[in-house]
Amino acid sequence: MLDEWAVYIRRKYGNKPLSSSTYLSEAEPFLEQYASQPCKPGFDWGCW
């Protein structure tokens, strides 16, 4: 999940430095998007 988070942030903001408040404000939309994805093979420990 951390890899996906890094890709999400990089795609949206590029390489510029971000404040902690930016990271926090992006967390909810990312987690909603991540939760709506189907489970990946080999990583089903978090799937319900």
PDB file of N, CA, C and O in Angstrom:
ATOM      1  N   MET A   1       0.821  -1.185   0.000  1.00  0.00           N
ATOM      2  CA  MET A   1       0.000   0.000   0.000  1.00  0.00           C
ATOM      3  C   MET A   1       0.873   1.260   0.000  1.00  0.00           C
ATOM      4  O   MET A   1       0.502   2.265  -0.606  1.00  0.00           O
ATOM      5  N   LEU A   2       2.015   1.215   0.666  1.00  0.00           N
ATOM      6  CA  LEU A   2       2.875   2.399   0.681  1.00  0.00           C
ATOM      7  C   LEU A   2       3.415   2.727  -0.702  1.00  0.00           C
ATOM      8  O   LEU A   2       3.595   3.896  -1.045  1.00  0.00           O
ATOM      9  N   ASP A   3       3.673   1.691  -1.497  1.00  0.00           N
ATOM     10  CA  ASP A   3       4.119   1.936  -2.872  1.00  0.00           C
ATOM     11  C   ASP A   3       3.040   2.672  -3.661  1.00  0.00           C
ATOM     12  O   ASP A   3       3.333   3.622  -4.387  1.00  0.00           O
ATOM     13  N   GLU A   4       1.803   2.233  -3.516  1.00  0.00           N
ATOM     14  CA  GLU A   4       0.698   2.881  -4.216  1.00  0.00           C
ATOM     15  C   GLU A   4       0.514   4.329  -3.749  1.00  0.00           C
ATOM     16  O   GLU A   4       0.204   5.216  -4.544  1.00  0.00           O
ATOM     17  N   TRP A   5       0.710   4.550  -2.456  1.00  0.00           N
ATOM     18  CA  TRP A   5       0.607   5.899  -1.906  1.00  0.00           C
ATOM     19  C   TRP A   5       1.671   6.806  -2.535  1.00  0.00           C
ATOM     20  O   TRP A   5       1.381   7.938  -2.921  1.00  0.00           O
ATOM     21  N   ALA A   6       2.893   6.302  -2.631  1.00  0.00           N
ATOM     22  CA  ALA A   6       3.982   7.085  -3.229  1.00  0.00           C
ATOM     23  C   ALA A   6       3.683   7.418  -4.688  1.00  0.00           C
ATOM     24  O   ALA A   6       3.919   8.544  -5.128  1.00  0.00           O
ATOM     25  N   VAL A   7       3.168   6.453  -5.435  1.00  0.00           N
ATOM     26  CA  VAL A   7       2.828   6.688  -6.840  1.00  0.00           C
ATOM     27  C   VAL A   7       1.719   7.731  -6.942  1.00  0.00           C
ATOM     28  O   VAL A   7       1.789   8.630  -7.779  1.00  0.00           O
ATOM     29  N   TYR A   8       0.712   7.618  -6.108  1.00  0.00           N
ATOM     30  CA  TYR A   8      -0.412   8.561  -6.101  1.00  0.00           C
ATOM     31  C   TYR A   8       0.079   9.996  -5.867  1.00  0.00           C
ATOM     32  O   TYR A   8      -0.286  10.909  -6.607  1.00  0.00           O
ATOM     33  N   ILE A   9       0.897  10.183  -4.849  1.00  0.00           N
ATOM     34  CA  ILE A   9       1.404  11.513  -4.518  1.00  0.00           C
ATOM     35  C   ILE A   9       2.306  12.043  -5.628  1.00  0.00           C
ATOM     36  O   ILE A   9       2.201  13.208  -6.011  1.00  0.00           O
ATOM     37  N   ARG A  10       3.195  11.189  -6.147  1.00  0.00           N
ATOM     38  CA  ARG A  10       4.105  11.623  -7.221  1.00  0.00           C
ATOM     39  C   ARG A  10       3.344  12.032  -8.470  1.00  0.00           C
ATOM     40  O   ARG A  10       3.687  13.025  -9.110  1.00  0.00           O
ATOM     41  N   ARG A  11       2.318  11.276  -8.819  1.00  0.00           N
ATOM     42  CA  ARG A  11       1.534  11.622 -10.012  1.00  0.00           C
ATOM     43  C   ARG A  11       0.817  12.953  -9.833  1.00  0.00           C
ATOM     44  O   ARG A  11       0.694  13.736 -10.775  1.00  0.00           O
ATOM     45  N   LYS A  12       0.359  13.195  -8.646  1.00  0.00           N
ATOM     46  CA  LYS A  12      -0.425  14.403  -8.406  1.00  0.00           C
ATOM     47  C   LYS A  12       0.446  15.649  -8.210  1.00  0.00           C
ATOM     48  O   LYS A  12       0.093  16.734  -8.673  1.00  0.00           O
ATOM     49  N   TYR A  13       1.589  15.490  -7.520  1.00  0.00           N
ATOM     50  CA  TYR A  13       2.389  16.654  -7.152  1.00  0.00           C
ATOM     51  C   TYR A  13       3.802  16.664  -7.729  1.00  0.00           C
ATOM     52  O   TYR A  13       4.517  17.655  -7.580  1.00  0.00           O
ATOM     53  N   GLY A  14       4.211  15.594  -8.377  1.00  0.00           N
ATOM     54  CA  GLY A  14       5.575  15.553  -8.909  1.00  0.00           C
ATOM     55  C   GLY A  14       6.594  15.435  -7.788  1.00  0.00           C
ATOM     56  O   GLY A  14       6.337  14.801  -6.764  1.00  0.00           O
ATOM     57  N   ASN A  15       7.740  16.045  -7.988  1.00  0.00           N
ATOM     58  CA  ASN A  15       8.836  15.925  -7.020  1.00  0.00           C
ATOM     59  C   ASN A  15       8.946  17.096  -6.056  1.00  0.00           C
ATOM     60  O   ASN A  15       9.899  17.168  -5.279  1.00  0.00           O
ATOM     61  N   LYS A  16       7.990  18.011  -6.093  1.00  0.00           N
ATOM     62  CA  LYS A  16       8.117  19.169  -5.206  1.00  0.00           C
ATOM     63  C   LYS A  16       7.862  18.775  -3.748  1.00  0.00           C
ATOM     64  O   LYS A  16       7.073  17.869  -3.479  1.00  0.00           O
ATOM     65  N   PRO A  17       8.522  19.450  -2.815  1.00  0.00           N
ATOM     66  CA  PRO A  17       8.326  19.147  -1.395  1.00  0.00           C
ATOM     67  C   PRO A  17       6.899  19.489  -0.954  1.00  0.00           C
ATOM     68  O   PRO A  17       6.318  20.482  -1.393  1.00  0.00           O
ATOM     69  N   LEU A  18       6.363  18.659  -0.093  1.00  0.00           N
ATOM     70  CA  LEU A  18       4.988  18.856   0.376  1.00  0.00           C
ATOM     71  C   LEU A  18       4.963  19.003   1.890  1.00  0.00           C
ATOM     72  O   LEU A  18       5.791  18.435   2.602  1.00  0.00           O
ATOM     73  N   SER A  19       4.010  19.766   2.359  1.00  0.00           N
ATOM     74  CA  SER A  19       3.829  19.909   3.805  1.00  0.00           C
ATOM     75  C   SER A  19       3.090  18.690   4.348  1.00  0.00           C
ATOM     76  O   SER A  19       2.455  17.946   3.602  1.00  0.00           O
ATOM     77  N   SER A  20       3.186  18.506   5.641  1.00  0.00           N
ATOM     78  CA  SER A  20       2.487  17.380   6.256  1.00  0.00           C
ATOM     79  C   SER A  20       0.975  17.536   6.114  1.00  0.00           C
ATOM     80  O   SER A  20       0.261  16.537   6.018  1.00  0.00           O
ATOM     81  N   SER A  21       0.479  18.769   6.100  1.00  0.00           N
ATOM     82  CA  SER A  21      -0.965  18.963   5.940  1.00  0.00           C
ATOM     83  C   SER A  21      -1.429  18.528   4.548  1.00  0.00           C
ATOM     84  O   SER A  21      -2.555  18.054   4.394  1.00  0.00           O
ATOM     85  N   THR A  22      -0.574  18.683   3.536  1.00  0.00           N
ATOM     86  CA  THR A  22      -0.925  18.212   2.197  1.00  0.00           C
ATOM     87  C   THR A  22      -1.024  16.696   2.189  1.00  0.00           C
ATOM     88  O   THR A  22      -1.966  16.132   1.633  1.00  0.00           O
ATOM     89  N   TYR A  23      -0.048  16.035   2.809  1.00  0.00           N
ATOM     90  CA  TYR A  23      -0.101  14.576   2.889  1.00  0.00           C
ATOM     91  C   TYR A  23      -1.376  14.120   3.586  1.00  0.00           C
ATOM     92  O   TYR A  23      -2.035  13.183   3.135  1.00  0.00           O
ATOM     93  N   LEU A  24      -1.719  14.778   4.675  1.00  0.00           N
ATOM     94  CA  LEU A  24      -2.920  14.387   5.418  1.00  0.00           C
ATOM     95  C   LEU A  24      -4.192  14.645   4.626  1.00  0.00           C
ATOM     96  O   LEU A  24      -5.120  13.838   4.669  1.00  0.00           O
ATOM     97  N   SER A  25      -4.248  15.752   3.909  1.00  0.00           N
ATOM     98  CA  SER A  25      -5.459  16.048   3.141  1.00  0.00           C
ATOM     99  C   SER A  25      -5.630  15.091   1.966  1.00  0.00           C
ATOM    100  O   SER A  25      -6.749  14.883   1.498  1.00  0.00           O
ATOM    101  N   GLU A  26      -4.548  14.513   1.490  1.00  0.00           N
ATOM    102  CA  GLU A  26      -4.618  13.555   0.389  1.00  0.00           C
ATOM    103  C   GLU A  26      -4.871  12.129   0.860  1.00  0.00           C
ATOM    104  O   GLU A  26      -5.202  11.263   0.050  1.00  0.00           O
ATOM    105  N   ALA A  27      -4.722  11.874   2.143  1.00  0.00           N
ATOM    106  CA  ALA A  27      -4.854  10.512   2.656  1.00  0.00           C
ATOM    107  C   ALA A  27      -6.259   9.949   2.452  1.00  0.00           C
ATOM    108  O   ALA A  27      -6.404   8.816   1.992  1.00  0.00           O
ATOM    109  N   GLU A  28      -7.280  10.709   2.783  1.00  0.00           N
ATOM    110  CA  GLU A  28      -8.646  10.197   2.676  1.00  0.00           C
ATOM    111  C   GLU A  28      -9.030   9.836   1.242  1.00  0.00           C
ATOM    112  O   GLU A  28      -9.531   8.734   1.018  1.00  0.00           O
ATOM    113  N   PRO A  29      -8.815  10.726   0.252  1.00  0.00           N
ATOM    114  CA  PRO A  29      -9.164  10.337  -1.119  1.00  0.00           C
ATOM    115  C   PRO A  29      -8.370   9.119  -1.601  1.00  0.00           C
ATOM    116  O   PRO A  29      -8.901   8.264  -2.310  1.00  0.00           O
ATOM    117  N   PHE A  30      -7.095   9.049  -1.208  1.00  0.00           N
ATOM    118  CA  PHE A  30      -6.289   7.897  -1.604  1.00  0.00           C
ATOM    119  C   PHE A  30      -6.839   6.617  -0.985  1.00  0.00           C
ATOM    120  O   PHE A  30      -6.993   5.611  -1.678  1.00  0.00           O
ATOM    121  N   LEU A  31      -7.133   6.643   0.300  1.00  0.00           N
ATOM    122  CA  LEU A  31      -7.623   5.439   0.977  1.00  0.00           C
ATOM    123  C   LEU A  31      -8.981   5.000   0.440  1.00  0.00           C
ATOM    124  O   LEU A  31      -9.246   3.802   0.342  1.00  0.00           O
ATOM    125  N   GLU A  32      -9.834   5.941   0.097  1.00  0.00           N
ATOM    126  CA  GLU A  32     -11.121   5.583  -0.504  1.00  0.00           C
ATOM    127  C   GLU A  32     -10.911   4.898  -1.847  1.00  0.00           C
ATOM    128  O   GLU A  32     -11.554   3.894  -2.152  1.00  0.00           O
ATOM    129  N   GLN A  33     -10.011   5.447  -2.641  1.00  0.00           N
ATOM    130  CA  GLN A  33      -9.701   4.852  -3.940  1.00  0.00           C
ATOM    131  C   GLN A  33      -9.062   3.476  -3.761  1.00  0.00           C
ATOM    132  O   GLN A  33      -9.402   2.532  -4.475  1.00  0.00           O
ATOM    133  N   TYR A  34      -8.148   3.366  -2.821  1.00  0.00           N
ATOM    134  CA  TYR A  34      -7.449   2.103  -2.572  1.00  0.00           C
ATOM    135  C   TYR A  34      -8.427   1.030  -2.089  1.00  0.00           C
ATOM    136  O   TYR A  34      -8.338  -0.127  -2.500  1.00  0.00           O
ATOM    137  N   ALA A  35      -9.347   1.413  -1.225  1.00  0.00           N
ATOM    138  CA  ALA A  35     -10.312   0.461  -0.674  1.00  0.00           C
ATOM    139  C   ALA A  35     -11.294  -0.040  -1.722  1.00  0.00           C
ATOM    140  O   ALA A  35     -11.832  -1.139  -1.590  1.00  0.00           O
ATOM    141  N   SER A  36     -11.533   0.746  -2.754  1.00  0.00           N
ATOM    142  CA  SER A  36     -12.494   0.337  -3.778  1.00  0.00           C
ATOM    143  C   SER A  36     -11.890  -0.593  -4.826  1.00  0.00           C
ATOM    144  O   SER A  36     -12.612  -1.144  -5.658  1.00  0.00           O
ATOM    145  N   GLN A  37     -10.568  -0.770  -4.790  1.00  0.00           N
ATOM    146  CA  GLN A  37      -9.915  -1.660  -5.754  1.00  0.00           C
ATOM    147  C   GLN A  37     -10.128  -3.113  -5.344  1.00  0.00           C
ATOM    148  O   GLN A  37     -10.226  -3.421  -4.156  1.00  0.00           O
ATOM    149  N   PRO A  38     -10.200  -4.008  -6.336  1.00  0.00           N
ATOM    150  CA  PRO A  38     -10.279  -5.430  -5.994  1.00  0.00           C
ATOM    151  C   PRO A  38      -8.978  -5.892  -5.352  1.00  0.00           C
ATOM    152  O   PRO A  38      -7.922  -5.301  -5.580  1.00  0.00           O
ATOM    153  N   CYS A  39      -9.056  -6.937  -4.559  1.00  0.00           N
ATOM    154  CA  CYS A  39      -7.869  -7.473  -3.889  1.00  0.00           C
ATOM    155  C   CYS A  39      -6.877  -8.001  -4.910  1.00  0.00           C
ATOM    156  O   CYS A  39      -7.251  -8.539  -5.952  1.00  0.00           O
ATOM    157  N   LYS A  40      -5.605  -7.835  -4.584  1.00  0.00           N
ATOM    158  CA  LYS A  40      -4.545  -8.310  -5.462  1.00  0.00           C
ATOM    159  C   LYS A  40      -4.120  -9.706  -5.024  1.00  0.00           C
ATOM    160  O   LYS A  40      -4.052  -9.984  -3.826  1.00  0.00           O
ATOM    161  N   PRO A  41      -3.835 -10.583  -5.976  1.00  0.00           N
ATOM    162  CA  PRO A  41      -3.369 -11.929  -5.615  1.00  0.00           C
ATOM    163  C   PRO A  41      -2.115 -11.856  -4.745  1.00  0.00           C
ATOM    164  O   PRO A  41      -1.196 -11.086  -5.023  1.00  0.00           O
ATOM    165  N   GLY A  42      -2.093 -12.656  -3.706  1.00  0.00           N
ATOM    166  CA  GLY A  42      -0.953 -12.681  -2.810  1.00  0.00           C
ATOM    167  C   GLY A  42      -1.023 -11.642  -1.704  1.00  0.00           C
ATOM    168  O   GLY A  42      -0.210 -11.671  -0.781  1.00  0.00           O
ATOM    169  N   PHE A  43      -1.977 -10.728  -1.780  1.00  0.00           N
ATOM    170  CA  PHE A  43      -2.112  -9.683  -0.775  1.00  0.00           C
ATOM    171  C   PHE A  43      -3.526  -9.671  -0.211  1.00  0.00           C
ATOM    172  O   PHE A  43      -4.063  -8.608   0.100  1.00  0.00           O
ATOM    173  N   ASP A  44      -4.121 -10.828  -0.082  1.00  0.00           N
ATOM    174  CA  ASP A  44      -5.522 -10.900   0.335  1.00  0.00           C
ATOM    175  C   ASP A  44      -5.697 -10.850   1.848  1.00  0.00           C
ATOM    176  O   ASP A  44      -6.815 -11.008   2.337  1.00  0.00           O
ATOM    177  N   TRP A  45      -4.621 -10.634   2.599  1.00  0.00           N
ATOM    178  CA  TRP A  45      -4.755 -10.571   4.049  1.00  0.00           C
ATOM    179  C   TRP A  45      -5.593  -9.390   4.503  1.00  0.00           C
ATOM    180  O   TRP A  45      -6.132  -9.414   5.609  1.00  0.00           O
ATOM    181  N   GLY A  46      -5.717  -8.355   3.678  1.00  0.00           N
ATOM    182  CA  GLY A  46      -6.516  -7.199   4.056  1.00  0.00           C
ATOM    183  C   GLY A  46      -7.893  -7.191   3.431  1.00  0.00           C
ATOM    184  O   GLY A  46      -8.659  -6.246   3.622  1.00  0.00           O
ATOM    185  N   CYS A  47      -8.216  -8.236   2.684  1.00  0.00           N
ATOM    186  CA  CYS A  47      -9.506  -8.293   1.996  1.00  0.00           C
ATOM    187  C   CYS A  47     -10.558  -8.913   2.899  1.00  0.00           C
ATOM    188  O   CYS A  47     -10.282  -9.840   3.660  1.00  0.00           O
ATOM    189  N   TRP A  48     -11.760  -8.387   2.798  1.00  0.00           N
ATOM    190  CA  TRP A  48     -12.844  -8.919   3.635  1.00  0.00           C
ATOM    191  C   TRP A  48     -13.768  -9.689   2.801  1.00  0.00           C
ATOM    192  O   TRP A  48     -14.754 -10.226   3.306  1.00  0.00           O
TER     193      TRP A  48
END
